[in-house]
Amino acid sequence: MAKLLACGVSRYGFVSNKLRARVWPVLLGLDTVQPSEDSRVTTASESGYPKRNRVGLMKDKSIISGDVERSFLGVKECDESARTELRAKLHSLLNDLIERNPNIHYYQGLHDIASGFLFVLDPALALRATEVVCTYYIKYLSHTQKPFHPDLVFP
């Protein structure tokens, strides 16, 4: 595990999406989770998770919509139709994330983290990866007052 972590923060990091798809779930403790056959992200009502305060949820959803529209612009591997499809998946992932996790609130830049996972992983696994990062890593960093540098996690 230490060698994987060292590779991740090295100059070249995990050099391909194929390698990232294998390593990220391991680093996040999701390596035993199999990609779902139906990779559609479920809503809170479908999953049985508690719902959030409606006012806060609507505010988050409004911000998500704006951020998603600006996502994937710098991805050269995507044409406009692929970008539109990725944005729709990202929108679903982020909305599901905040609906099913009452303690996670959307904040500026979360779409960048989630889009990195979504570009590489199955949508259901990308959701789980984003949940783990939000629940354990970002929460920890905010308590320690250390700055979060996405470049260290997503080279």
C-alpha positions in Angstrom: 0.0 0.0 0.0 2.8 2.4 0.8 4.3 1.9 -2.6 1.0 2.7 -4.3 0.6 5.8 -2.2 4.2 6.9 -3.1 3.5 6.3 -6.8 0.3 8.3 -6.6 2.1 11.4 -5.3 5.1 11.0 -7.6 5.7 13.3 -10.5 3.9 11.1 -13.0 1.4 9.5 -10.6 -0.9 6.8 -12.0 -0.1 7.4 -15.7 -3.2 6.0 -17.3 -6.9 5.7 -16.8 -6.6 1.9 -17.0 -4.2 1.9 -14.1 -6.2 4.5 -12.1 -9.3 2.3 -12.5 -7.5 -0.6 -10.8 -5.6 1.5 -8.1 -8.1 4.1 -6.9 -10.7 1.5 -5.6 -7.9 -0.3 -3.7 -6.6 2.9 -2.2 -10.1 3.9 -1.1 -11.0 0.4 0.3 -13.5 -0.3 -2.5 -11.5 -3.0 -4.2 -14.0 -5.7 -3.2 -16.9 -3.8 -4.8 -17.8 -5.1 -8.3 -19.1 -2.6 -10.9 -22.8 -2.9 -11.1 -24.5 -4.4 -14.2 -26.9 -1.4 -14.1 -24.5 1.5 -13.5 -27.4 4.0 -13.2 -27.1 5.9 -9.9 -30.1 5.5 -7.7 -32.0 8.3 -6.0 -32.4 8.6 -2.2 -36.0 7.4 -2.4 -35.0 4.3 -4.4 -32.1 3.5 -2.1 -33.9 4.0 1.2 -31.4 6.6 2.5 -32.8 9.4 4.6 -33.7 12.6 2.8 -32.1 16.0 3.6 -33.6 19.3 4.4 -35.4 20.4 1.3 -34.2 24.1 1.3 -30.5 23.1 1.7 -30.9 20.3 -0.9 -32.4 22.7 -3.5 -29.7 25.2 -2.9 -27.0 22.5 -3.5 -28.8 21.2 -6.6 -28.8 24.7 -8.1 -25.1 25.1 -7.6 -24.5 21.6 -8.9 -26.3 22.4 -12.2 -24.1 25.4 -12.8 -20.8 23.6 -12.0 -21.8 20.5 -14.1 -22.3 22.8 -17.1 -18.7 23.9 -16.8 -17.3 20.3 -16.4 -15.2 18.3 -18.8 -14.3 21.4 -21.0 -10.6 20.6 -20.9 -11.0 16.9 -21.7 -9.5 16.5 -25.2 -10.7 12.8 -25.5 -14.3 13.9 -25.5 -16.4 15.3 -28.3 -19.5 17.3 -27.5 -21.9 14.3 -27.4 -19.5 12.4 -25.0 -19.2 15.5 -22.9 -23.0 15.9 -22.7 -23.3 12.2 -21.6 -20.6 12.6 -19.0 -22.3 15.8 -17.7 -25.6 13.9 -17.3 -23.9 11.2 -15.3 -22.0 13.7 -13.2 -25.2 15.6 -12.5 -26.9 12.3 -11.4 -23.9 11.3 -9.3 -23.7 14.6 -7.4 -27.4 14.9 -6.8 -27.5 11.3 -5.5 -24.4 12.0 -3.3 -26.1 14.8 -1.5 -29.5 13.2 -1.3 -28.3 10.0 0.3 -25.7 11.6 2.5 -27.3 14.2 4.8 -23.9 15.1 6.3 -22.3 15.9 2.9 -23.1 19.3 1.4 -22.1 20.3 -2.0 -19.2 22.8 -2.2 -17.2 24.4 -4.9 -14.8 22.0 -6.6 -16.6 18.8 -5.5 -17.6 18.3 -9.2 -13.9 18.2 -10.1 -13.2 15.4 -7.7 -16.3 13.4 -8.8 -15.7 14.0 -12.5 -12.2 12.5 -12.1 -13.7 9.3 -10.6 -16.5 9.3 -13.2 -14.2 9.6 -16.1 -12.3 6.5 -15.0 -14.7 4.3 -13.0 -18.2 2.8 -13.5 -20.7 5.4 -12.3 -21.8 3.4 -9.3 -18.2 2.9 -8.2 -17.5 6.6 -8.9 -20.3 7.5 -6.5 -18.9 5.2 -3.8 -15.4 6.6 -4.3 -16.7 10.2 -4.1 -18.6 9.3 -0.9 -15.4 7.8 0.7 -13.4 10.9 -0.2 -16.0 13.3 1.1 -16.7 11.3 4.3 -13.2 10.5 5.3 -10.5 12.5 3.5 -12.0 15.9 2.9 -13.7 15.9 6.3 -10.3 15.0 8.0 -8.5 17.7 6.1 -11.0 20.3 7.1 -10.6 19.4 10.8 -6.8 19.6 10.6 -6.8 22.9 8.7 -4.5 21.5 6.1 -5.1 22.6 2.5 -6.6 20.1 0.1 -4.6 19.7 -3.1 -6.5 17.6 -5.7 -3.3 17.3 -7.7 -1.9 15.0 -5.0 -4.9 12.7 -5.2 -5.7 13.0 -8.9 -2.4 13.4 -10.8 
